[in-house]
Amino acid sequence: MSNKMRILWKMAFIGIAVFVISAAGFWVTKYLSTHAEIRQNEEWAGRREEQIRKFRAYLQETAAKVTKLPVDPNIVGHVQARYFDEYHEAHLYLWAMDGSGQFQFGVPREAFARMNRAYDTYQKIIEQEGRFTDRQDFLRRLIQSHKELTFEYYEKKLAGDTSPIPASRSENLEGYDQEGLVFSTPFQNERGEMLGNLYLKVTDINEGRDYYRANFTGLQEVASPLIAASLIFLWFLLPTWVYLDAKGRGMDSPVRWAVLTLLSLFIGLAVYLILRPEGGGKGICQNCGRATNSEKYCPFCGSPATSEFCPKCGYPVRAEWSYCPNCQAAIEKPSEPPPAPDPVINPEPQV
């Protein structure tokens, strides 16, 4: 039994060590990963703000060049070239409306040409529906989706179809009402008279986000199952210890105590530690002959359960034992005294 308990304690030590190391590794890598991700988010936010400042400055520079209507084609050409230059970082949609709300130009040309044709075709339906207030609102909210829109909903309305709006995104413009980043600034002629407004919508900004995928993720994936395995291992090891301890103390139904500990864990262990008898297995009182739990003194007659005790742990031992069943210490048996020499009888002196 002692060998089994010794092996059990070694296994428990291994399980606890695996749990502590795995849990520490998991939380340390989690901490490092979280803080690294926070720093990276801060860098992304700073880069985004820098790009926004750049686009605002670009809009101001372009507005300063527009000093008459219609807009100089060279200016429109430079805006178109800038659109392709910035395409890998962001999609820029730049357009101008004069003071009366008339569209002047837009870049990219094909996108604004298609959207303006759609607005002109369905203008009456759009105004009746009231979702978009005017052409400017229509362009601002839908220009980034110019390639996806089919306007099937407006086609049905134009044909007199009054069926409910379908759930399909291709026919329901609700899914395309996206604000995005929209900047505007007025443009003036050389005399300082306002001619209209210049608008810039920025979508699909590439912030250089290479999402954080360090080796921490792999370490966490290894640590998580180790934590779970060590907990399960210790969970079953605890009732095993209770079973061996209860059996070694001669308690009735050690299996019942083990099952109770398995189901309730520390509650069952606490109850067992409170109710378990002191000392080891059952013994027989040498005075009254009743069964005891190997206490030092018999609970029935009060006499010492044995006349000998282990010199190391004080456990009651029997005279015929060579080792203590509690601590396995060797029991030195008292050496038998040498036989007394025969008395010498002095002969009587002869007279």
N, C-alpha and C positions, 0 to 999 in steps of 0.2 A: 504494500500500500504506500509506503513512504517513497519508493522509487517512482510509482505512478504520480504521486503528488509533485515530486521533484520535476518530472517531465512536464507535468501540467503547468507548473510555474514558469518553466522555460518557454513553453509555447505561448503563455500569456504575455511574457516579456517581449517575445518576438512580435506578437499581434499589436501590442501597445506601441512598440517602436515603429512598426510600419504605419500605424494610424497617425502618430505624432509627426513623422517625417512627411507623409503624404499630405496631411492637413496643412502643415507649415508651408510646404512647397506650393500647394494650391493657393493659399491666401497671399503668399508673397508674390507669386506670379500674377494673381488677380490684381493686387495693389499696383504692381509695376505696369501691368497692361492698362489699367484704368487711367493712371496718371499720364502714361505715354499717349493714350488716346485723347485725353483732355488737352495736352500740349499740341497735339496735331490738329484738333478742332480749333484751337486758338489760332494756329497758323493758317488754317483754311479761312477762318473769319477775317483775319487780317488781309489775306490775299484777295478775298471777295471785296472787301472795302476798297482795296487799291484798284481793283478793276472797275468798281462803280465810279470812283473818282475819275478814272481814265475815260470812261464812257461819257460822263457829264462834261468833262473838258472837251471831248471830241464833238459833242452836240453844240457846245458854245462856239467852238471854232467854226463849225459848219454854218451856224446861224449868222455869224459875223460876215460870212462870205455872200450870203443871200441878201442882196440889196435891191432887187427888182423882180417883178413878175412879168412874164413867165421866167422861171428860174433858168439861169445860164446852163446849157447842156454840159459844159465842161465841169461845172460843180457836181452835176448829177453823175457824170462819169467817174469823178474822184470818189464819190460816195459809193458807187457800185464796186469800184476797185477795193475800197476799204472793207466792204462786206465780205469779199472773198479772202482778204488778208486775215480777217478776224474769225473766219468760219470755224477754225479748229479750236478756238477758245470760247466763242459764244456766237449765237445767231443774232445779228443786228437787223432790225426792221426800222428804217428811217423814212418818214414821209412829212409832207408839208401841206397845211390847209391855210387858205387865205382868210382874211377877216370876215368874209361872208359865209365861211364854212365849205367852200369849194375845194375839191382835191386838186393839188398842183403837181406833185410828183411823189413817187415812192420807190424805195429800193429794198429788196430786189424787184425789178420791174415786173417779172412774170407773176409773182405772188400778188402784188397789188392790182395788176391788170385783171386777174381772175376774180379777186374779191370785189373789185369795183363793178365788174360785169354782173356778179351775183347780186350785189346791192341794187343796181339799176333794174335788174330783172324782177326782183322780189320786193322792191321798195314799198309798194302798197301793202303787201302782206306784213312786212316787217313793221311798218308804222301802225297797222291795226293791232298787231300782236302786242306791241309795246315793250318787247324785251330789250330792244336796242333803241336808244333815243334818236340817233342820227347816224350818218355815214362814219363820222369820226369814232363814235362808240362801237360801231360794227367792226371797223378795222382794228381798233385797239384791242378788242377782246378776242378776235378770231384769227388775226393774221398769222400767228404762229402755227395754226392748224390748216393752212391753205391747201396742203397736199392731201389731207384726209377727208375734208368735207365733200359730200356729194349733193347736199341740199335736197335730198329726196323728200324731206318733210315739206319744204316750200314748194316743190314740184307737185306734191299731192294737193296742197292747199290751192295752188294755182289752177289745178285741174278740177277743183270743186270738191275734193275728197275731204270730208269733215270727220274722219275716223280719229280716235284718240292718238296722242303722240306715242309712237312705238318706243320700246325700251332700248332699241339698238342705238349705239353711239353714232353710227353713220347717219341716222335720221333724227337724232335728238341733239340739238345744239347746246343743251344744258351742260353736257360733258366737256364742251370746248370753251366755256366762259372762263378763261384764265386771265388773271391780271398780269402776272409776271412783273418785271421791272420796267416801268414806263417813266420816261423823263420828257419834259417839254420845256421849251424856251421860245420867246417871241423873236421874230426877225424884223428888221426895220430897213427903210431906204436910207439914202445918204442924208436926207434932211431930218432923220430921226422919227419919221412917221411909221407907225406900226403897220406892217403888211399882212401879218398872219402869225401862225405858230408852227414851230418845227417839233416833231415828236420822234422819240427813239424808244423802241421796245427791245429789251434784251432778254433772250431766253437761252436755255441749254448752256448755262455758263459752265465751262470746264475749269474747276478750281484745282486741278492737279491732284484729285483725291485718289491716291493709292491707298485703299483702306488698310488699316493697321492689321497686319497678319504676321506677327513676329512668332518666334519659337514658343512664346508663352502659351499659345493656344494648344500646341502639341503637348506641352508639359501638363496643362490642366486636363487634357483628355486622358492622360496616363494616370494622373493623381486621383481623379474622381472615382474610377473603378477600384483603385487600391484602397481608398477611404471606405467605400461601401463594403469591399471584401473583408477588410480588417474588422469593421464593426460587426458584420455577420459572424466572423470567426470568434470574436470575443463574446458575442451574444450566446453562442452555443458552448463556449468554453466555461462560462460562469456556472450553468447548471451541472456541467460535468464535475467541476470542483465541489459543488454542493453534494452531489451524489457520492463522490469518493469520501468526503469528510463525514457525511452522515453514516455511511457504511462503516467507516473506521471507528466511529463512536458508538456503534452498536444500536443506532436508532432504528425504530420501526419504519418501514416504507420509505427507504431513501429515494426510490424512484418518484414517489409523490412529491417530495421536497424538490427534486430536480425539475419536475414538470412545472411546479408552482413558480420556481425561479425563472424557468424558460419563458413562461407566459407573462409574468409580472416584473421580471428583471430585478431592479434594485429594491422594489417593495418586498418581493418574495425573499430576496437575500437578507434584508433587514430583519424580517420575521424569523427566518431560520437562525440567524446569528443570536437573536434574543432567546429563542426557545431551545437551542441545542444545549445538551449537557456539557459540563466541563469535563475535561479528561478524555481518556480514550475509550476502548471497547469495554464490554461488560466483564465483570469479574465476580468472584464468589468470596463473601466475607468468611474469613477463617474462623471467626468466633461463633456467628449464628448460622452460617451456611446459606444466607440469602444472596440473590443476584444483585449486584450493584453496577454502577457505571464507572468502576475503577476510581472512585473518589479515594482520597487519602484516609477518610474515616467512613465507617459504615453508617448510612443514614437510618438504619433500623436499631442497632444496638449501641452505636456510638464508639465502638472499639476501633482501633486502627485496622484498616482493611488488610494491611500487611505490616510486617515488622521491618521491611526493607524499603528504601526509596532510592531512586536514581541519584547518584551524587552530582549529576550535571543539571538535570531539570526538575528533580524532586518528584518524578512520576513514581507511583507505587509499583514495585516489582516483586516477583516471587524469588524464592531462594534458588530454584532450579534454573532460572533464566540467566543467559550469558550476556544478552544485550537488552537495552531499554527499548520497548516498542514505540516509545514516543519520540526519542531523539537519536536512537541507534548508538548511544554511547555504550562502551564496553563496561560490564559490571564486574568489578573485581570481587571475587569470592574470598571471604576470609580464610586464610590458611589454617589448617587444623593444627592445634598446638601439639608439639611433640609429646609422646607418651612419658608420663612421669617415671623416673627411674625407681626400680624396686628399692625399698628401704633396706639399708644395711643393718643387719642385726649383729651387734657385737657379742661375741661369745662370752659366756660367763667365765670369769677367771676361776681357775681351779685352785682349790684350797689345798 
